[in-house]
Amino acid sequence: MEDQELIALYWNREESALTETEEKYGPYCYAIAWNLLGDQQDSEECVSDTWLRAWQSIPPQRPLRLSLFLGKITRNLSLDRLRKRRAEKRGNGQGEVLLEELAECLPSPSSVSKIAEDRELASSINRFLHQLSSRDCHVFLARYWYGHTVKEISVSFAMTENNVKVCLHRTRNRLKLHLEKEGVIV
């Protein structure tokens, strides 16, 4: 089923939208959750919560790319669950590593408290990503958006693991400089 047909089902409030969405995007969303959480039960719950959140969001929203819309919901739910785990001192999934790697170049959550500031940060990061080479951008997104391991990235991009680590390190440093130049407090 095409995305526009799925979105039409949501707009018409037909419950079949949920089963069709799960069939088409279930593995995709599960992979995002798993890469961040590393826990089957938590990943399954985040994916289930994704369907509920999509049901609540469509309408009024009409996503242009349903895969990105669902992926973002899953990622945000997974990160929320990861933060909860961190607060409870009981988790060690891949997401912990990702957040730690980015901590040096992104502002702390307490300094980005307003929605307007969040949007400006997202816009700044998007401008930065558009400046990168295609390979560097895809490697960065594979690691920090999709939560792939360095090994998975090295296989996907035919790079050595060390080359991936160097690429990510340099890109994080460039991101930090970019955010400083744009006036984002780091």
Secondary structure as UniProt FT lines:
FT   HELIX           3..11
FT   TURN            12..13
FT   HELIX           16..37
FT   HELIX           40..57
FT   TURN            58..60
FT   HELIX           66..88
FT   HELIX           94..103
FT   TURN            104..105
FT   HELIX           109..111
FT   HELIX           115..131
FT   HELIX           134..144
FT   HELIX           150..156
FT   TURN            157..158
FT   HELIX           161..181
FT   TURN            182..183
//
